[in-house]
Amino acid sequence: GEERADQLEQDLSRVRYLLTEARAGVAHLQAVKDREHHSSMSTFSGLEEERRRLAEAVKRSEENEARLQRELEATQAKNEADRLRYEKELADLRAQATETLAREREDACNLRTAYERELSLSQSRFHDARDAERERFVANSRENDELKSL
């Protein structure tokens, strides 16, 4: 019996030692697990913060894109309105220029006609006056010749 009791006591000591070692191993594993959990939580927290920052950046980018799209559309609409206005103004100016040119040509034609009429009238008066002067000269010459012969 005593041998058996010693044997059991040694076995019990070994089991207690192994239990202590196992508990130390469990405590070590728990510490490792806790560190890893803390590390992964820190990593997760960092990743979550990065995800939040990226989400905010995406939102700001989308808002900027929408704003820029609206500005682009407004600028394009303004440019199109300006282009149409300029085309109309140009067409109006061309029409005015054509009308003015036609009027000026008509005025020039009328002035030329009036000038030619006046010139013709002046030439006619001049010829009439010259012919009348010749006739007077001839009549005076005849009268002088008749008076000389008397």
C-alpha positions in Angstrom: 0.0 0.0 0.0 2.6 2.5 0.8 4.3 2.1 -2.4 1.0 2.5 -4.1 0.3 5.6 -2.1 3.8 7.0 -3.0 3.2 6.1 -6.6 -0.2 7.9 -6.5 1.4 10.8 -4.8 4.0 11.1 -7.5 1.4 10.7 -10.2 -0.7 13.4 -8.4 2.4 15.7 -8.3 3.1 15.1 -12.0 -0.6 15.7 -12.8 -0.5 18.9 -10.7 2.7 20.0 -12.4 1.2 19.2 -15.8 -2.0 21.0 -14.8 0.1 24.1 -13.7 2.0 23.9 -17.0 -1.2 23.5 -18.9 -2.7 26.5 -17.0 0.5 28.5 -17.8 0.2 27.5 -21.4 -3.5 28.5 -21.5 -2.6 31.8 -19.8 0.1 32.3 -22.4 -2.2 31.4 -25.2 -4.9 33.7 -23.7 -2.3 36.5 -23.5 -1.3 35.9 -27.1 -4.9 35.7 -28.2 -5.6 39.0 -26.3 -2.6 40.7 -27.9 -3.7 39.4 -31.3 -7.3 40.5 -30.6 -6.1 43.9 -29.5 -3.8 44.1 -32.5 -6.6 43.0 -34.9 -9.0 45.4 -33.2 -6.4 48.2 -33.6 -6.0 47.1 -37.2 -9.8 46.9 -37.6 -10.2 50.3 -36.0 -7.5 51.7 -38.3 -9.2 50.0 -41.3 -12.6 51.3 -40.2 -11.2 54.8 -39.9 -9.6 54.5 -43.3 -12.9 53.2 -44.7 -14.7 56.2 -43.2 -12.1 58.7 -44.6 -12.4 57.1 -48.0 -16.2 57.1 -47.9 -16.0 60.8 -47.0 -13.5 61.5 -49.8 -15.8 59.6 -52.3 -18.8 61.6 -51.1 -16.9 64.9 -51.5 -15.6 63.8 -55.0 -19.2 62.9 -56.0 -20.4 66.2 -54.8 -17.6 68.0 -56.6 -18.3 66.1 -59.7 -22.0 66.9 -59.5 -21.2 70.6 -58.9 -18.7 70.6 -61.8 -21.2 68.9 -64.0 -23.8 71.6 -63.2 -21.3 74.3 -63.9 -20.3 72.7 -67.1 -23.9 72.4 -68.2 -24.6 76.0 -67.2 -21.5 77.2 -69.1 -22.5 75.1 -72.2 -26.0 76.5 -72.1 -24.7 80.1 -71.8 -22.2 79.5 -74.6 -25.0 78.1 -76.8 -27.2 81.1 -76.0 -24.3 83.5 -76.7 -23.6 81.7 -80.0 -27.2 81.9 -81.1 -27.3 85.6 -80.0 -24.1 86.3 -81.9 -25.4 84.5 -85.0 -28.6 86.6 -84.9 -26.6 89.8 -84.4 -24.4 88.9 -87.3 -27.4 88.1 -89.5 -29.0 91.4 -88.5 -25.7 93.3 -89.2 -25.4 91.6 -92.6 -29.0 92.4 -93.4 -28.4 96.1 -92.4 -25.2 96.2 -94.4 -27.0 94.8 -97.4 -29.9 97.2 -97.0 -27.5 100.2 -96.5 -25.5 99.1 -99.5 -28.6 98.8 -101.7 -29.8 102.3 -100.5 -26.4 103.8 -101.2 -26.3 102.2 -104.6 -29.7 103.5 -105.3 -28.7 107.0 -104.0 -25.6 106.9 -106.2 -27.6 105.9 -109.2 -30.1 108.7 -108.5 -27.3 111.2 -108.0 -25.7 110.0 -111.3 -29.0 110.3 -113.1 -29.6 113.8 -111.7 -26.0 114.8 -112.5 -26.4 113.5 -116.1 -29.7 115.3 -116.4 -28.2 118.5 -115.1 -25.2 118.1 -117.3 -27.4 117.4 -120.3 -29.5 120.5 -119.4 -26.4 122.6 -118.9 -25.0 121.4 -122.2 -28.3 122.1 -124.0 -28.4 125.6 -122.5 -24.8 126.2 -123.4 -25.5 125.1 -127.0 -28.7 127.1 -127.2 -26.9 130.2 -125.8 -23.9 129.7 -128.2 -26.3 129.2 -131.1 -28.2 132.4 -130.1 -24.9 134.2 -129.7 -23.9 133.1 -133.2 -27.2 134.2 -134.7 -26.8 137.6 -133.0 -23.2 137.8 -134.2 -24.3 136.8 -137.7 -27.2 139.3 -137.6 -24.9 142.0 -136.2 -22.3 141.2 -138.8 -25.0 141.5 -141.6 -26.2 144.7 -140.1 -22.7 146.1 -139.9 -22.1 145.0 -143.5 -25.4 146.7 -144.6 -24.5 149.8 -142.7 -21.0 149.9 -144.3 -22.6 149.6 -147.7 -24.7 152.6 -147.1 
